[in-house]
């Protein structure tokens, strides 16, 4: 497989993942994803931001989130996210430290 075809296949897989998370399963909470898998939609948007910035395209966190979510993050959050229990928040704090902070 040539490099361009690989890039196109990877991009198609990413778009399918994004559609699954945003259209088919917006009910899945970011905190649950982070607690179970060590990443969430915000991580995906951050990875987009980092990839853009690495290629010389300046993108802020808010811009990356709007690209990923298809709307301002606060709007999507208000429509789809629920309040986390203290137990889930404690799990999140640990998962965030293990999966995000140690990589920064």
Biopython code that builds the backbone (N, CA, C, O; Angstrom):
import numpy as np
from Bio.PDB.StructureBuilder import StructureBuilder

atoms = [
    (1, "UNK", "N", (0.851, -1.169, 0.000)),
    (1, "UNK", "CA", (0.000, 0.000, 0.000)),
    (1, "UNK", "C", (0.899, 1.235, 0.000)),
    (1, "UNK", "O", (1.854, 1.315, 0.772)),
    (2, "UNK", "N", (0.592, 2.182, -0.858)),
    (2, "UNK", "CA", (1.398, 3.411, -0.886)),
    (2, "UNK", "C", (0.986, 4.324, 0.265)),
    (2, "UNK", "O", (-0.091, 4.173, 0.843)),
    (3, "UNK", "N", (1.858, 5.268, 0.585)),
    (3, "UNK", "CA", (1.665, 6.146, 1.745)),
    (3, "UNK", "C", (0.386, 6.974, 1.640)),
    (3, "UNK", "O", (-0.318, 7.131, 2.638)),
    (4, "UNK", "N", (0.067, 7.506, 0.465)),
    (4, "UNK", "CA", (-1.132, 8.332, 0.293)),
    (4, "UNK", "C", (-2.394, 7.520, 0.550)),
    (4, "UNK", "O", (-3.326, 8.010, 1.188)),
    (5, "UNK", "N", (-2.434, 6.290, 0.061)),
    (5, "UNK", "CA", (-3.596, 5.434, 0.300)),
    (5, "UNK", "C", (-3.736, 5.145, 1.791)),
    (5, "UNK", "O", (-4.845, 5.163, 2.325)),
    (6, "UNK", "N", (-2.625, 4.881, 2.460)),
    (6, "UNK", "CA", (-2.663, 4.639, 3.906)),
    (6, "UNK", "C", (-3.216, 5.854, 4.637)),
    (6, "UNK", "O", (-4.052, 5.712, 5.529)),
    (7, "UNK", "N", (-2.758, 7.050, 4.265)),
    (7, "UNK", "CA", (-3.252, 8.279, 4.892)),
    (7, "UNK", "C", (-4.758, 8.427, 4.680)),
    (7, "UNK", "O", (-5.484, 8.778, 5.610)),
    (8, "UNK", "N", (-5.229, 8.162, 3.463)),
    (8, "UNK", "CA", (-6.659, 8.290, 3.167)),
    (8, "UNK", "C", (-7.490, 7.278, 3.948)),
    (8, "UNK", "O", (-8.586, 7.601, 4.407)),
    (9, "UNK", "N", (-6.978, 6.055, 4.104)),
    (9, "UNK", "CA", (-7.691, 5.034, 4.875)),
    (9, "UNK", "C", (-7.725, 5.418, 6.352)),
    (9, "UNK", "O", (-8.761, 5.289, 7.004)),
    (10, "UNK", "N", (-6.610, 5.883, 6.874)),
    (10, "UNK", "CA", (-6.573, 6.315, 8.271)),
    (10, "UNK", "C", (-7.521, 7.483, 8.503)),
    (10, "UNK", "O", (-8.210, 7.526, 9.522)),
    (11, "UNK", "N", (-7.565, 8.426, 7.575)),
    (11, "UNK", "CA", (-8.471, 9.572, 7.700)),
    (11, "UNK", "C", (-9.932, 9.117, 7.660)),
    (11, "UNK", "O", (-10.767, 9.631, 8.405)),
    (12, "UNK", "N", (-10.233, 8.166, 6.800)),
    (12, "UNK", "CA", (-11.602, 7.647, 6.720)),
    (12, "UNK", "C", (-11.980, 6.946, 8.021)),
    (12, "UNK", "O", (-13.108, 7.089, 8.494)),
    (13, "UNK", "N", (-11.062, 6.199, 8.596)),
    (13, "UNK", "CA", (-11.331, 5.522, 9.871)),
    (13, "UNK", "C", (-11.573, 6.552, 10.977)),
    (13, "UNK", "O", (-12.468, 6.373, 11.803)),
    (14, "UNK", "N", (-10.785, 7.624, 10.995)),
    (14, "UNK", "CA", (-10.975, 8.680, 11.988)),
    (14, "UNK", "C", (-12.344, 9.333, 11.818)),
    (14, "UNK", "O", (-13.039, 9.572, 12.806)),
    (15, "UNK", "N", (-12.740, 9.624, 10.577)),
    (15, "UNK", "CA", (-14.055, 10.238, 10.353)),
    (15, "UNK", "C", (-15.177, 9.305, 10.815)),
    (15, "UNK", "O", (-16.192, 9.768, 11.336)),
    (16, "UNK", "N", (-15.000, 8.003, 10.627)),
    (16, "UNK", "CA", (-15.993, 7.034, 11.092)),
    (16, "UNK", "C", (-16.064, 7.027, 12.613)),
    (16, "UNK", "O", (-17.155, 6.985, 13.182)),
    (17, "UNK", "N", (-14.914, 7.067, 13.274)),
    (17, "UNK", "CA", (-14.883, 7.133, 14.735)),
    (17, "UNK", "C", (-15.561, 8.404, 15.225)),
    (17, "UNK", "O", (-16.374, 8.358, 16.149)),
    (18, "UNK", "N", (-15.236, 9.532, 14.618)),
    (18, "UNK", "CA", (-15.842, 10.802, 15.009)),
    (18, "UNK", "C", (-17.358, 10.744, 14.838)),
    (18, "UNK", "O", (-18.097, 11.161, 15.731)),
    (19, "UNK", "N", (-17.824, 10.235, 13.709)),
    (19, "UNK", "CA", (-19.262, 10.124, 13.467)),
    (19, "UNK", "C", (-19.912, 9.209, 14.502)),
    (19, "UNK", "O", (-20.998, 9.505, 15.000)),
    (20, "UNK", "N", (-19.263, 8.121, 14.820)),
    (20, "UNK", "CA", (-19.809, 7.205, 15.820)),
    (20, "UNK", "C", (-19.985, 7.909, 17.166)),
    (20, "UNK", "O", (-21.021, 7.771, 17.817)),
    (21, "UNK", "N", (-18.968, 8.661, 17.574)),
    (21, "UNK", "CA", (-19.012, 9.335, 18.872)),
    (21, "UNK", "C", (-19.947, 10.539, 18.883)),
    (21, "UNK", "O", (-20.558, 10.834, 19.911)),
    (22, "UNK", "N", (-20.066, 11.231, 17.770)),
    (22, "UNK", "CA", (-20.826, 12.478, 17.738)),
    (22, "UNK", "C", (-22.275, 12.283, 17.298)),
    (22, "UNK", "O", (-23.163, 12.995, 17.766)),
    (23, "UNK", "N", (-22.521, 11.329, 16.406)),
    (23, "UNK", "CA", (-23.858, 11.160, 15.837)),
    (23, "UNK", "C", (-24.549, 9.925, 16.400)),
    (23, "UNK", "O", (-25.691, 9.992, 16.856)),
    (24, "UNK", "N", (-23.851, 8.807, 16.363)),
    (24, "UNK", "CA", (-24.476, 7.560, 16.780)),
    (24, "UNK", "C", (-24.507, 7.376, 18.292)),
    (24, "UNK", "O", (-25.433, 6.755, 18.814)),
    (25, "UNK", "N", (-23.508, 7.905, 19.009)),
    (25, "UNK", "CA", (-23.441, 7.691, 20.460)),
    (25, "UNK", "C", (-23.097, 8.959, 21.239)),
    (25, "UNK", "O", (-22.168, 8.943, 22.046)),
    (26, "UNK", "N", (-23.819, 10.050, 21.017)),
    (26, "UNK", "CA", (-23.541, 11.254, 21.812)),
    (26, "UNK", "C", (-23.904, 11.063, 23.284)),
    (26, "UNK", "O", (-23.506, 11.855, 24.138)),
    (27, "UNK", "N", (-24.667, 9.999, 23.572)),
    (27, "UNK", "CA", (-25.055, 9.702, 24.946)),
    (27, "UNK", "C", (-23.897, 9.181, 25.788)),
    (27, "UNK", "O", (-23.946, 9.247, 27.016)),
    (28, "UNK", "N", (-22.865, 8.666, 25.145)),
    (28, "UNK", "CA", (-21.704, 8.173, 25.889)),
    (28, "UNK", "C", (-20.961, 9.377, 26.444)),
    (28, "UNK", "O", (-20.537, 10.258, 25.697)),
    (29, "UNK", "N", (-20.809, 9.403, 27.739)),
    (29, "UNK", "CA", (-20.212, 10.550, 28.410)),
    (29, "UNK", "C", (-18.687, 10.552, 28.255)),
    (29, "UNK", "O", (-18.048, 9.502, 28.315)),
    (30, "UNK", "N", (-18.116, 11.736, 28.056)),
    (30, "UNK", "CA", (-16.660, 11.862, 27.960)),
    (30, "UNK", "C", (-15.975, 11.283, 29.199)),
    (30, "UNK", "O", (-14.943, 10.622, 29.087)),
    (31, "UNK", "N", (-16.540, 11.528, 30.364)),
    (31, "UNK", "CA", (-15.906, 11.055, 31.593)),
    (31, "UNK", "C", (-15.858, 9.526, 31.617)),
    (31, "UNK", "O", (-14.883, 8.946, 32.096)),
    (32, "UNK", "N", (-16.897, 8.872, 31.108)),
    (32, "UNK", "CA", (-16.894, 7.412, 31.054)),
    (32, "UNK", "C", (-15.849, 6.899, 30.067)),
    (32, "UNK", "O", (-15.172, 5.905, 30.332)),
    (33, "UNK", "N", (-15.721, 7.577, 28.938)),
    (33, "UNK", "CA", (-14.694, 7.188, 27.972)),
    (33, "UNK", "C", (-13.303, 7.320, 28.582)),
    (33, "UNK", "O", (-12.472, 6.421, 28.449)),
    (34, "UNK", "N", (-13.053, 8.438, 29.249)),
    (34, "UNK", "CA", (-11.740, 8.653, 29.858)),
    (34, "UNK", "C", (-11.480, 7.614, 30.938)),
    (34, "UNK", "O", (-10.385, 7.056, 31.018)),
    (35, "UNK", "N", (-12.477, 7.354, 31.761)),
    (35, "UNK", "CA", (-12.300, 6.407, 32.859)),
    (35, "UNK", "C", (-12.063, 4.985, 32.351)),
    (35, "UNK", "O", (-11.303, 4.231, 32.960)),
    (36, "UNK", "N", (-12.700, 4.615, 31.252)),
    (36, "UNK", "CA", (-12.570, 3.256, 30.731)),
    (36, "UNK", "C", (-11.434, 3.089, 29.723)),
    (36, "UNK", "O", (-10.741, 2.072, 29.725)),
    (37, "UNK", "N", (-11.249, 4.082, 28.868)),
    (37, "UNK", "CA", (-10.308, 3.919, 27.754)),
    (37, "UNK", "C", (-9.079, 4.813, 27.836)),
    (37, "UNK", "O", (-8.110, 4.604, 27.108)),
    (38, "UNK", "N", (-9.112, 5.806, 28.715)),
    (38, "UNK", "CA", (-7.961, 6.696, 28.836)),
    (38, "UNK", "C", (-7.931, 7.809, 27.804)),
    (38, "UNK", "O", (-6.918, 8.495, 27.661)),
    (39, "UNK", "N", (-9.032, 7.998, 27.080)),
    (39, "UNK", "CA", (-9.169, 9.121, 26.152)),
    (39, "UNK", "C", (-10.643, 9.410, 25.971)),
    (39, "UNK", "O", (-11.498, 8.581, 26.281)),
    (40, "UNK", "N", (-10.932, 10.621, 25.455)),
    (40, "UNK", "CA", (-12.317, 11.008, 25.195)),
    (40, "UNK", "C", (-12.358, 11.922, 23.973)),
    (40, "UNK", "O", (-11.348, 12.105, 23.294)),
    (41, "UNK", "N", (-13.504, 12.482, 23.702)),
    (41, "UNK", "CA", (-13.647, 13.382, 22.560)),
    (41, "UNK", "C", (-12.708, 14.579, 22.681)),
    (41, "UNK", "O", (-12.140, 15.025, 21.684)),
    (42, "UNK", "N", (-12.542, 15.101, 23.897)),
    (42, "UNK", "CA", (-11.636, 16.235, 24.078)),
    (42, "UNK", "C", (-10.200, 15.853, 23.744)),
    (42, "UNK", "O", (-9.453, 16.670, 23.204)),
    (43, "UNK", "N", (-9.809, 14.632, 24.055)),
    (43, "UNK", "CA", (-8.471, 14.167, 23.685)),
    (43, "UNK", "C", (-8.329, 14.141, 22.163)),
    (43, "UNK", "O", (-7.314, 14.576, 21.619)),
    (44, "UNK", "N", (-9.352, 13.629, 21.486)),
    (44, "UNK", "CA", (-9.300, 13.592, 20.027)),
    (44, "UNK", "C", (-9.167, 14.995, 19.446)),
    (44, "UNK", "O", (-8.416, 15.206, 18.494)),
    (45, "UNK", "N", (-9.891, 15.947, 20.012)),
    (45, "UNK", "CA", (-9.769, 17.322, 19.510)),
    (45, "UNK", "C", (-8.383, 17.886, 19.824)),
    (45, "UNK", "O", (-7.824, 18.635, 19.023)),
    (46, "UNK", "N", (-7.825, 17.531, 20.983)),
    (46, "UNK", "CA", (-6.469, 17.996, 21.333)),
    (46, "UNK", "C", (-5.444, 17.391, 20.377)),
    (46, "UNK", "O", (-4.501, 18.067, 19.967)),
    (47, "UNK", "N", (-5.625, 16.125, 20.025)),
    (47, "UNK", "CA", (-4.705, 15.496, 19.077)),
    (47, "UNK", "C", (-4.792, 16.167, 17.711)),
    (47, "UNK", "O", (-3.785, 16.293, 17.014)),
    (48, "UNK", "N", (-5.989, 16.597, 17.327)),
    (48, "UNK", "CA", (-6.135, 17.361, 16.078)),
    (48, "UNK", "C", (-5.380, 18.685, 16.185)),
    (48, "UNK", "O", (-4.668, 19.078, 15.262)),
    (49, "UNK", "N", (-5.541, 19.362, 17.309)),
    (49, "UNK", "CA", (-4.851, 20.632, 17.538)),
    (49, "UNK", "C", (-3.339, 20.427, 17.452)),
    (49, "UNK", "O", (-2.652, 21.189, 16.771)),
    (50, "UNK", "N", (-2.823, 19.423, 18.123)),
    (50, "UNK", "CA", (-1.389, 19.163, 18.117)),
    (50, "UNK", "C", (-0.891, 18.846, 16.710)),
    (50, "UNK", "O", (0.173, 19.317, 16.309)),
    (51, "UNK", "N", (-1.652, 18.052, 15.959)),
    (51, "UNK", "CA", (-1.253, 17.716, 14.592)),
    (51, "UNK", "C", (-1.233, 18.961, 13.713)),
    (51, "UNK", "O", (-0.324, 19.133, 12.900)),
    (52, "UNK", "N", (-2.223, 19.822, 13.870)),
    (52, "UNK", "CA", (-2.263, 21.073, 13.095)),
    (52, "UNK", "C", (-1.073, 21.956, 13.454)),
    (52, "UNK", "O", (-0.373, 22.458, 12.574)),
    (53, "UNK", "N", (-0.850, 22.140, 14.746)),
    (53, "UNK", "CA", (0.251, 22.998, 15.187)),
    (53, "UNK", "C", (1.598, 22.440, 14.756)),
    (53, "UNK", "O", (2.491, 23.205, 14.393)),
    (54, "UNK", "N", (1.763, 21.113, 14.789)),
    (54, "UNK", "CA", (3.008, 20.489, 14.342)),
    (54, "UNK", "C", (3.277, 20.758, 12.862)),
    (54, "UNK", "O", (4.425, 20.746, 12.420)),
    (55, "UNK", "N", (2.221, 20.998, 12.111)),
    (55, "UNK", "CA", (2.351, 21.252, 10.675)),
    (55, "UNK", "C", (2.324, 22.740, 10.334)),
    (55, "UNK", "O", (2.220, 23.118, 9.167)),
    (56, "UNK", "N", (2.418, 23.580, 11.368)),
    (56, "UNK", "CA", (2.487, 25.013, 11.144)),
    (56, "UNK", "C", (1.154, 25.713, 11.023)),
    (56, "UNK", "O", (1.117, 26.891, 10.669)),
    (57, "UNK", "N", (0.055, 25.028, 11.306)),
    (57, "UNK", "CA", (-1.270, 25.639, 11.290)),
    (57, "UNK", "C", (-1.655, 25.922, 12.733)),
    (57, "UNK", "O", (-1.940, 24.995, 13.490)),
    (58, "UNK", "N", (-1.667, 27.181, 13.119)),
    (58, "UNK", "CA", (-2.005, 27.540, 14.496)),
    (58, "UNK", "C", (-3.479, 27.271, 14.761)),
    (58, "UNK", "O", (-4.357, 27.765, 14.054)),
    (59, "UNK", "N", (-3.724, 26.487, 15.782)),
    (59, "UNK", "CA", (-5.087, 26.147, 16.175)),
    (59, "UNK", "C", (-5.137, 26.152, 17.695)),
    (59, "UNK", "O", (-4.309, 25.523, 18.354)),
    (60, "UNK", "N", (-6.107, 26.861, 18.243)),
    (60, "UNK", "CA", (-6.281, 26.885, 19.695)),
    (60, "UNK", "C", (-7.099, 25.680, 20.135)),
    (60, "UNK", "O", (-7.686, 24.974, 19.315)),
    (61, "UNK", "N", (-7.128, 25.459, 21.436)),
    (61, "UNK", "CA", (-7.939, 24.372, 21.992)),
    (61, "UNK", "C", (-9.406, 24.565, 21.624)),
    (61, "UNK", "O", (-10.075, 23.612, 21.224)),
    (62, "UNK", "N", (-9.907, 25.785, 21.757)),
    (62, "UNK", "CA", (-11.315, 26.050, 21.440)),
    (62, "UNK", "C", (-11.600, 25.844, 19.957)),
    (62, "UNK", "O", (-12.652, 25.314, 19.597)),
    (63, "UNK", "N", (-10.684, 26.255, 19.102)),
    (63, "UNK", "CA", (-10.870, 26.041, 17.661)),
    (63, "UNK", "C", (-10.889, 24.548, 17.333)),
    (63, "UNK", "O", (-11.719, 24.095, 16.545)),
    (64, "UNK", "N", (-9.988, 23.796, 17.928)),
    (64, "UNK", "CA", (-9.934, 22.356, 17.673)),
    (64, "UNK", "C", (-11.213, 21.675, 18.155)),
    (64, "UNK", "O", (-11.752, 20.797, 17.480)),
    (65, "UNK", "N", (-11.688, 22.085, 19.317)),
    (65, "UNK", "CA", (-12.928, 21.490, 19.824)),
    (65, "UNK", "C", (-14.101, 21.819, 18.917)),
    (65, "UNK", "O", (-14.948, 20.961, 18.667)),
    (66, "UNK", "N", (-14.163, 23.039, 18.425)),
    (66, "UNK", "CA", (-15.268, 23.400, 17.532)),
    (66, "UNK", "C", (-15.207, 22.610, 16.229)),
    (66, "UNK", "O", (-16.243, 22.211, 15.697)),
    (67, "UNK", "N", (-13.998, 22.381, 15.710)),
    (67, "UNK", "CA", (-13.860, 21.554, 14.510)),
    (67, "UNK", "C", (-14.339, 20.137, 14.802)),
    (67, "UNK", "O", (-15.109, 19.568, 14.029)),
    (68, "UNK", "N", (-13.881, 19.567, 15.918)),
    (68, "UNK", "CA", (-14.251, 18.186, 16.231)),
    (68, "UNK", "C", (-15.731, 18.056, 16.554)),
    (68, "UNK", "O", (-16.406, 17.175, 16.020)),
    (69, "UNK", "N", (-16.244, 18.921, 17.419)),
    (69, "UNK", "CA", (-17.639, 18.822, 17.866)),
    (69, "UNK", "C", (-18.633, 19.365, 16.840)),
    (69, "UNK", "O", (-19.824, 19.062, 16.913)),
    (70, "UNK", "N", (-18.160, 20.154, 15.896)),
    (70, "UNK", "CA", (-19.059, 20.726, 14.905)),
    (70, "UNK", "C", (-19.870, 21.893, 15.433)),
    (70, "UNK", "O", (-20.818, 22.344, 14.788)),
    (71, "UNK", "N", (-19.497, 22.381, 16.607)),
    (71, "UNK", "CA", (-20.160, 23.506, 17.262)),
    (71, "UNK", "C", (-19.284, 23.898, 18.442)),
    (71, "UNK", "O", (-18.378, 23.150, 18.809)),
    (72, "UNK", "N", (-19.532, 25.046, 19.038)),
    (72, "UNK", "CA", (-18.768, 25.374, 20.245)),
    (72, "UNK", "C", (-18.943, 24.275, 21.297)),
    (72, "UNK", "O", (-20.039, 23.749, 21.491)),
    (73, "UNK", "N", (-17.844, 23.945, 21.965)),
    (73, "UNK", "CA", (-17.854, 22.850, 22.937)),
    (73, "UNK", "C", (-18.910, 23.052, 24.016)),
    (73, "UNK", "O", (-19.603, 22.104, 24.384)),
    (74, "UNK", "N", (-19.043, 24.260, 24.520)),
    (74, "UNK", "CA", (-20.030, 24.505, 25.579)),
    (74, "UNK", "C", (-21.451, 24.183, 25.119)),
    (74, "UNK", "O", (-22.266, 23.711, 25.911)),
    (75, "UNK", "N", (-21.751, 24.434, 23.841)),
    (75, "UNK", "CA", (-23.076, 24.102, 23.309)),
    (75, "UNK", "C", (-23.274, 22.585, 23.287)),
    (75, "UNK", "O", (-24.313, 22.082, 23.717)),
    (76, "UNK", "N", (-22.270, 21.860, 22.784)),
    (76, "UNK", "CA", (-22.378, 20.405, 22.720)),
    (76, "UNK", "C", (-22.485, 19.818, 24.124)),
    (76, "UNK", "O", (-23.284, 18.916, 24.377)),
    (77, "UNK", "N", (-21.673, 20.343, 25.022)),
    (77, "UNK", "CA", (-21.671, 19.858, 26.406)),
    (77, "UNK", "C", (-23.056, 20.051, 27.036)),
    (77, "UNK", "O", (-23.566, 19.148, 27.699)),
    (78, "UNK", "N", (-23.659, 21.213, 26.833)),
    (78, "UNK", "CA", (-24.984, 21.487, 27.391)),
    (78, "UNK", "C", (-26.041, 20.547, 26.820)),
    (78, "UNK", "O", (-26.987, 20.178, 27.516)),
    (79, "UNK", "N", (-25.885, 20.164, 25.571)),
    (79, "UNK", "CA", (-26.859, 19.292, 24.918)),
    (79, "UNK", "C", (-26.680, 17.816, 25.268)),
    (79, "UNK", "O", (-27.648, 17.056, 25.251)),
    (80, "UNK", "N", (-25.446, 17.401, 25.585)),
    (80, "UNK", "CA", (-25.163, 15.969, 25.638)),
    (80, "UNK", "C", (-24.530, 15.435, 26.914)),
    (80, "UNK", "O", (-24.614, 14.235, 27.176)),
    (81, "UNK", "N", (-23.916, 16.264, 27.693)),
    (81, "UNK", "CA", (-23.204, 15.762, 28.863)),
    (81, "UNK", "C", (-24.042, 15.939, 30.126)),
    (81, "UNK", "O", (-24.812, 16.892, 30.252)),
    (82, "UNK", "N", (-23.878, 15.010, 31.047)),
    (82, "UNK", "CA", (-24.583, 15.070, 32.319)),
    (82, "UNK", "C", (-23.569, 15.306, 33.434)),
    (82, "UNK", "O", (-22.364, 15.149, 33.237)),
    (83, "UNK", "N", (-24.066, 15.679, 34.586)),
    (83, "UNK", "CA", (-23.210, 15.923, 35.741)),
    (83, "UNK", "C", (-22.615, 14.598, 36.214)),
    (83, "UNK", "O", (-23.322, 13.595, 36.319)),
    (84, "UNK", "N", (-21.329, 14.600, 36.495)),
    (84, "UNK", "CA", (-20.644, 13.389, 36.950)),
    (84, "UNK", "C", (-20.756, 13.256, 38.464)),
    (84, "UNK", "O", (-20.728, 14.244, 39.199)),
    (85, "UNK", "N", (-20.883, 12.024, 38.904)),
    (85, "UNK", "CA", (-20.906, 11.762, 40.342)),
    (85, "UNK", "C", (-19.516, 12.011, 40.917)),
    (85, "UNK", "O", (-18.533, 12.013, 40.176)),
    (86, "UNK", "N", (-19.421, 12.219, 42.222)),
    (86, "UNK", "CA", (-18.093, 12.391, 42.839)),
    (86, "UNK", "C", (-17.177, 11.189, 42.599)),
    (86, "UNK", "O", (-15.965, 11.352, 42.452)),
    (87, "UNK", "N", (-17.754, 9.985, 42.558)),
    (87, "UNK", "CA", (-16.954, 8.789, 42.299)),
    (87, "UNK", "C", (-16.384, 8.799, 40.882)),
    (87, "UNK", "O", (-15.207, 8.505, 40.674)),
    (88, "UNK", "N", (-17.229, 9.140, 39.914)),
    (88, "UNK", "CA", (-16.746, 9.210, 38.534)),
    (88, "UNK", "C", (-15.709, 10.310, 38.376)),
    (88, "UNK", "O", (-14.739, 10.144, 37.637)),
    (89, "UNK", "N", (-15.902, 11.428, 39.060)),
    (89, "UNK", "CA", (-14.935, 12.531, 38.986)),
    (89, "UNK", "C", (-13.592, 12.104, 39.561)),
    (89, "UNK", "O", (-12.547, 12.459, 39.016)),
    (90, "UNK", "N", (-13.605, 11.347, 40.657)),
    (90, "UNK", "CA", (-12.352, 10.855, 41.247)),
    (90, "UNK", "C", (-11.654, 9.893, 40.296)),
    (90, "UNK", "O", (-10.434, 9.950, 40.141)),
    (91, "UNK", "N", (-12.425, 9.001, 39.652)),
    (91, "UNK", "CA", (-11.846, 8.101, 38.651)),
    (91, "UNK", "C", (-11.244, 8.901, 37.502)),
    (91, "UNK", "O", (-10.160, 8.585, 37.009)),
    (92, "UNK", "N", (-11.968, 9.951, 37.078)),
    (92, "UNK", "CA", (-11.488, 10.791, 35.989)),
    (92, "UNK", "C", (-10.168, 11.463, 36.356)),
    (92, "UNK", "O", (-9.238, 11.490, 35.550)),
    (93, "UNK", "N", (-10.086, 11.998, 37.556)),
    (93, "UNK", "CA", (-8.861, 12.673, 37.978)),
    (93, "UNK", "C", (-7.665, 11.732, 37.851)),
    (93, "UNK", "O", (-6.593, 12.138, 37.403)),
    (94, "UNK", "N", (-7.852, 10.485, 38.242)),
    (94, "UNK", "CA", (-6.776, 9.500, 38.143)),
    (94, "UNK", "C", (-6.479, 9.171, 36.678)),
    (94, "UNK", "O", (-5.317, 9.149, 36.273)),
    (95, "UNK", "N", (-7.521, 8.916, 35.883)),
    (95, "UNK", "CA", (-7.328, 8.580, 34.469)),
    (95, "UNK", "C", (-6.676, 9.737, 33.719)),
    (95, "UNK", "O", (-5.810, 9.516, 32.872)),
    (96, "UNK", "N", (-7.084, 10.960, 34.020)),
    (96, "UNK", "CA", (-6.509, 12.138, 33.368)),
    (96, "UNK", "C", (-5.024, 12.250, 33.708)),
    (96, "UNK", "O", (-4.201, 12.513, 32.831)),
    (97, "UNK", "N", (-4.685, 12.052, 34.968)),
    (97, "UNK", "CA", (-3.277, 12.128, 35.381)),
    (97, "UNK", "C", (-2.454, 11.051, 34.695)),
    (97, "UNK", "O", (-1.325, 11.304, 34.275)),
    (98, "UNK", "N", (-3.006, 9.860, 34.580)),
    (98, "UNK", "CA", (-2.265, 8.741, 33.988)),
    (98, "UNK", "C", (-2.175, 8.821, 32.468)),
    (98, "UNK", "O", (-1.181, 8.382, 31.890)),
    (99, "UNK", "N", (-3.185, 9.370, 31.816)),
    (99, "UNK", "CA", (-3.245, 9.320, 30.370)),
    (99, "UNK", "C", (-2.994, 10.632, 29.654)),
    (99, "UNK", "O", (-2.659, 10.640, 28.470)),
    (100, "UNK", "N", (-3.152, 11.733, 30.355)),
    (100, "UNK", "CA", (-2.972, 13.026, 29.703)),
    (100, "UNK", "C", (-1.794, 13.779, 30.299)),
    (100, "UNK", "O", (-0.865, 14.149, 29.581)),
    (101, "UNK", "N", (-1.824, 14.004, 31.589)),
    (101, "UNK", "CA", (-0.774, 14.823, 32.218)),
    (101, "UNK", "C", (0.608, 14.225, 32.051)),
    (101, "UNK", "O", (1.569, 14.964, 31.835)),
    (102, "UNK", "N", (0.738, 12.916, 32.145)),
    (102, "UNK", "CA", (2.074, 12.326, 32.041)),
    (102, "UNK", "C", (2.630, 12.421, 30.622)),
    (102, "UNK", "O", (3.828, 12.225, 30.419)),
    (103, "UNK", "N", (1.779, 12.719, 29.638)),
    (103, "UNK", "CA", (2.224, 12.835, 28.252)),
    (103, "UNK", "C", (2.512, 14.267, 27.835)),
    (103, "UNK", "O", (3.060, 14.508, 26.760)),
    (104, "UNK", "N", (2.139, 15.222, 28.692)),
    (104, "UNK", "CA", (2.362, 16.630, 28.355)),
    (104, "UNK", "C", (3.763, 17.070, 28.686)),
    (104, "UNK", "O", (4.115, 18.229, 28.464)),
]
sb = StructureBuilder()
sb.init_structure("model")
sb.init_model(0)
sb.init_chain("A")
sb.init_seg("    ")
for serial, (resi, resn, name, xyz) in enumerate(atoms, 1):
    if name == "N":
        sb.init_residue(resn, " ", resi, " ")
    sb.init_atom(name, np.array(xyz, "f"), 0.0, 1.0, " ", f" {name:<3s}", serial, name[0])
structure = sb.get_structure()
